[in-house]
């Protein structure tokens, strides 16, 4: 199976490209990692005339949404890093005589409205939503562009990914130093839900989707047991055998992060219905299982 991937040097991409299902891997990247020298790299999608030489395209490229304040300039950077790459991929699909059979494109659970008192599945009805905040509008437009591929020979999947738990990169890695020093704790009132997924389950789920022809459209990449911020903090402190005493007020986060603080102060209770209904098994389906194996693995 021949793969074209954008974002192949990120946390998720790095693990995907190592799978033995792929006979050839082409990576769109601005940097070539020494341990990836056996892959083919391209700097720009304009180096390709079409996608006839690929069986699957995975599109994960995008400026991190959390790392910087959402200034007007940064919002443009976040949008363009996703939209421009996806638009070029769509153009290459349209230019192909034998387009890839699978197109997997990124999105996030930010597509859903936050702090609503219900389980959110892929069948969520957006018709009654009158206001779209920045994450919602970003993800909706990103998915809309990906779906412009719109040909009967290509199965399109958009990944509505939750918070990915890994000690290598991401939110958990950033939290660990404070919690190890007994300085961790809930954010604000701690009642906001965290829809998370263990990195191992995420990678397994992607390959499950690749090999299951019945799965298409949006897919919630989250574990089946979301937790409140309070419960997440307790679980992480307990796993590390540390105290869970401090609570960071919302006003501090808003001062530090501005508008992007909503990613930490507002929550989503997202359920992976499409995965579970198609028979996917989560190895780490509870927060205790996930944190225990991740922390233990880090110590080995």
Buried (B, 14 or more C-beta within 10 A) or exposed (E): BBBBBBBBBBBBBBBBBEBEEBEEBBBBBEEEEEEBEEBEBBEEBEEBEBBEBBBBBBBBBBBEBEEBEBEEEBBEEBBEBBBEBBBBBBBBBBEBEEBBBBBBBBBBBBBBBBEBEEEBBBEBEEEEEEEBEBBBBBBBBBBEBBBBBEEEEBBBBBBBBBBBBBBBBBBBBEBBEBBBEBEBBBBBEBEBBBBBBBBBBBBBBBEBBBEBEEBBEBBBBBBBBBBBBBBBBBBBBEBBEBEBEEBBEBEEBBEEBBEBBBBBBBBBBBBBBBBBEBEBEBEBBBBBBBBBBBBEEEEE
